Amino acid sequence: MINFFKRIKRLTPLEGYNKWSDTYHVEDNPIKKLSDEFIKSELPDLKGKSILDAGCGTGVFCKTAIDQRAAFVKGIDLSPKMIGQAKKELSAGGV
C-alpha cells in the first residue's frame, strides 16, 4: 500500500495560519462557530477593561471587546497574515 501522507506537504502552524487567513473569518465552520459562541457567552462585561487577545487570528474577539466598549484592546498572533486580516476587518467595521 502506498503511504498517501508521505506525498502531502506538511505545513508548519505559521504556514498553515498564513494560508488560512484569507478565509478564516468568513468560512462556515460549525466547530469554530460553536467554539466562538461558547467563548463569547463566557466572557464577562468588558466595558472599561484592558484586553489582550493572545492568538487573536482575524480579530473576532477583539471586535467583541470593542463592541463591549473595552478601554483598550490589543490582539497578537503568530501569523502576520492573520494580523493583517484583523486590521483590515476591524478598520472596515467587519469581522
Residue pairs with C-beta under 8 A, 6 or more apart in sequence:
11 19
13 78
14 78
14 79
17 24
17 57
17 77
17 78
17 79
17 81
17 82
18 79
18 80
18 81
18 82
20 82
21 58
21 79
21 81
21 82
21 84
21 85
22 81
22 85
24 57
24 58
24 82
24 85
25 57
25 58
25 59
25 60
25 85
25 89
25 94
25 95
36 60
36 61
39 61
40 61
40 64
43 61
43 64
43 68
45 68
46 64
46 65
46 68
46 69
46 70
47 68
47 69
47 70
48 69
48 70
48 71
49 65
49 70
49 71
49 72
50 70
50 71
50 72
50 73
50 74
51 62
51 65
51 70
51 72
51 73
51 74
52 74
52 75
52 76
53 59
53 61
53 62
53 65
53 73
53 74
53 75
53 76
54 76
55 76
55 77
55 78
56 62
56 75
56 76
56 77
56 82
56 83
56 86
57 77
57 79
57 82
57 86
58 82
58 85
58 86
58 89
58 95
59 75
59 85
59 86
59 87
59 89
59 90
59 95
60 95
61 75
62 73
62 75
62 86
62 90
62 95
63 89
63 90
63 94
63 95
65 73
66 73
66 90
75 83
75 86
76 83
77 83
77 86
86 95
88 94
89 95
